[in-house]
């Protein structure tokens, strides 16, 4: 690609004949780009093939542990004073490094599946100063030193920028970093902000220093030194440090000037020996010695020189003129984007209704249900139905990660967090809303919820309930619909977390213990909640026998706990909540008799967020977080550390927050009694409070949007089969579900946070456990993120879109072996593969297979959601879209304005789901059944 002239006011850095040194370049470190990418045509690649050779992961990790101290000594001795490997005896090997300020920080290393073209990936956490390098498990172990040289260079640059911002350095504080990588073959113009080096550039400089050191290392064999020289020359070419055009051509002078500018910029960051080596080799190919010229020509013949075309849609967060939205305009920009989305939704609904009126049939569309960070990978031709939940409802400051912790999100096209906040600041809520709303209107969108349901005419319909309260609409679903409805529901305290985790499962289990001719069956089918279920069993004279029956113990435990929950919510409205209800701003602290003391049961990510929301909403409130342990991930998140400093007395806070953590702090069914003032009180252990919030983990039901489809499939004697989706690089894309009955198959694909919790009644227990292990390894806790988090979800969505476009989606029955820990993977049979065929289940009177899922945020065992009665909000939500968001995400609640999409009036008995013969004809009422 032709290079454009650079600013001639900057002098040349090419070595002078008189030996004078060129002028110094700018200070280091402005941008964060986290990956060391392939140098096409060289030995520095992430590897080839679809899986590593047996033992390769362990070999790469061992090599990293061996060479990292040498990399520090040879390349970063000025910035780092010491490095030590610790924790090998505890199973947590990690490096402890000391920087030039005598500040210690940690670095861990792993070898995992990475996307093609990525040699290494660095998770830099400037909040906790715990960092993590992931190396490609397909790479040549001999290239590990070079990869670490790159990643450590980036990490140090990110840390330096964060430190300067915290100190108020005006060049970085309050300023979004530049984004144009200087060391590349792209165009080079004076518009590049003075040509400041990015973190990616400084990582490449680390490679230059590493290769130069090897090139002159007398302890290496001659062939190794020659190989380092060849790789150094190739990297010089790759980074635009020498012209590629032939001497005397029209392009040569401009490319030479651009190369000189790059050399001038990197010279302050090169070691003396690297500067000498680079200066000697960074000349036109015609001036190289014989072997150097031969090696370079061979490299150029192998290399594939490609650059992004830059013709994709602009990233969210830009003004109409293409300039970034300034921080001071964020709130206004978010409000404008929200208004545009509301108008776009109304226009889409008008279009759908107009088509239906003209044809007499509901229109046909590709469909995506749900949004969030998954919107970045949406098909702009598909109809998006999204309830504008989660971050459009949350009253908190923003997501729990800092800008540095989600810096890689920019590569997905979702948004640039540094645009709106300094490196260690939390990503603002308005930024998230702005990004999501701008992405939503890049295609047809309806703000609302949807459920998929099969009709007797053989078609699959999406039943859409708009947020604006207008009549429901249907669309015929074309192709494979996508569901991305976010985190699954929370569990009721005290239920059996392993085998029978919610009311429907409990009723099914109880019916399985009753005689087939028992009259209790019919009555149980109409029982709307746990309290009435127990009453039916008592009146039929079977409750005592069931309690004596060991096989019904789990079901009755769940029934008893759910009944206590229902009773507490009925007795103390506005004082008993699930954590998601707090996160969705469905509580009121303004009333004179509002509770002032709060007990948050559960110390995971949701519980911590709930506590912060309550404390910020009510300056008089006092909150106790109660649980057996704190998940390690919390220490790496900017939200938790900042919250302790604000509210916990031991950390210098105002004392309104107590974190009561002890291994004996076990949470059972909600315990309520009446205080001396006649008001309800809630107790766990020695903690008593006026309000109770349950944040005890999540379960894994079928997403609410698919519930009718699953129930009707099984009621017809069919099967629901599940498979895991990966791309050719073993990156998890989500899961698929195939609904098969009556000779028909309907497939739905689930991605985003919802895909991290596999449905209990579709996937085996060990598959969910393996997925949880993979997620923790793919997104280590030291990053401050989790697999269902905002930035990882954006990455997954983009990969799914790319794999669909390329036709490379692979369906698997199990998680690839290479996502096991190296110690485990090394002991497996070489070349073994997962068993063929997807898993399948059929309806069973005894209930679905059991599983103990992992809370995607907290990392603690989780259970299942409440039933629709138990999950009913105890206060009317003030946000107009709150109800729709609750139902779409699978959280049980009453639906405003009528039954949920696809349902018929009245209650349906288990195993006999409501049946819709056919959606109503356009113009024939258009509403939901029974409305």
Secondary structure, 3 states (H helix, E strand, C coil): CCCCCCCCCCCCCCCCCCCCCCCCCCCCCCCCCCEEECCCCCCCCCCCCCCCCCCHHHHHHHHHHHHHHHHHHHHCCCCEEEEEEECHHHCCCEEEEEECCCCEEEEEEEEECCCCCEEEEEECCCCCCEEEEEEECCCCHHHHHHHHHHHHHHHHHHHHHHHHHHCCCCCCCCCCCCCCCCCCCCCCCCCCHHHCCCHHHHHHHHHHHHHHHHHCCCCCCHHHHHHHHHHHHHHHHHCCCCCCCCCCCCCHHHHHHHHHHHHHHHHHHCCHHHHHHHHHHCCCHHHCCHHHHHHHHHHHHHCCCCCCCCCCCCCCCECCCCCECCHHHHHHHHHHHHHHHHHHHHHHHHHHHHHHHHHCCCCEECEEECCHHHHHHCCCCCEEEECCCHHHCCCCCEEEEECHHHHHHHHHCCCCHHHCCCCCCEEEHHHHHHHHHHHHCCCCEEEEEEEEEECCCCCEEEEEEECCCCCCEEEEECCCEEECCCCCCEECCCCCCCCCCCHHHHHHHHHHHCCCCCCHHHHHHCCCCHHHHHHHHHHCCCHHHHHHCHHHHHHHHHHHHHHHHHHHHHHCCCCEEEHHHHHCCCCCCCCCCCCCEEEEECCCHHHHHHHHHHHHHCCCCEEEEEECCCCHHHHHCHHHHHHHHHHCHHHCCCCCEEEEECCCCCCCCCCEEECCCCCEEEEECCEEECEEEECCCECCCCCHHHHHHHHHHHHCCCEEEEEEEECCCCCEEEEEEEEEECCEEEEEEECHHHHHCCCCCCCCHHHHHHHHHHHHHHCCHHHCCCCCCHHHHHHHHHHHHHHHHHCCCEEECCCCHHHCCHHHHCCCCCCCCCCCCCEEECCCCCCCCCCCCECCCCCCECCCECCCCCCCCCCCCCCCCHHHHHHHCCCCCCCCCCCCCCCCCCCCCCCCCCCCCCCCCCCCCCCCCCC
